[in-house]
Amino acid sequence: MIQNFIFLILKNEWYAIIVTALIFVIYHKRYFNKPLMLLNITLPSLVFCWIYFYHDNIIVPVIIHYTMNITLTLMFKYNLIRLRN
């Protein structure tokens, strides 16, 4: 809804995508403890917003977001990703 509203006001899909992605990033501010985390939130948010704009269906980016979160959670849980030496 936010992205559609911004698109109606700004009349530019990329402005709507970027502003919506920034709102998404701000909402996830609790993860700003490391610069890498900020990048790991910003890039997917741009992709999620672009996917929504392309498909015009919120379910598609929600499923991708859910799948990404579950995958990363399982990878950390079973030590498939190591952030420290």
Disulfide bonds with the S-S distance in Angstrom:
none
